[in-house]
Amino acid sequence: MERNLTGKTILIVQGSLLAGPELKEAFGRSGAPVYLTTNVINAFSLLRRTRFDGAVVDRGLHNAAFDLCSELQDLGIPYICSAAPHRLQKPSARKQDADHAVWRLADLISSGPVFRPAASDWTGAQGNASACAMRDALDHSAPRV
């Protein structure tokens, strides 16, 4: 299920849920250089210094990721919010979920620019919807294989 992401630079923002090392390894196998950070402040710093082709944001960051996901949208960087691979899973499940995350993000990157409504377009009737929930609503990736 690996995809070729050679030359595509990926940002992984790990919170309390994601198994970052497994994601980093999976994206590395696909040929992508990976920057792994464990907090949103460092992620913003990396975004100022590096051009990323895609990002994975830990769903466990909750509202702390809202501004980050909005910034990714503004920069036109495809991203997914994910809780898998989860740190408490068995190693084989973490590897499978990491490979699936590579597939999902590679699919977004290869599909080119997509319409992403501004965060303000989502807050009216939904209250304070998280940016990750907004992204997931737009993610039409295929189910796991």
Buried (B, 14 or more C-beta within 10 A) or exposed (E): EEBEBEEBBBBBBBBEBBBBBBBBBBBBBBEBBBBBBBBBEBBBEBBEEEEBBBBBBBBBBEEBBBBBBBBBBEEEBBBBBBBBBBBEBEEEBBBBBBBBBBBBBBBBBEEEEEEBEEBEEBEEEEEEBBBBBBBBEEBEBEEEE
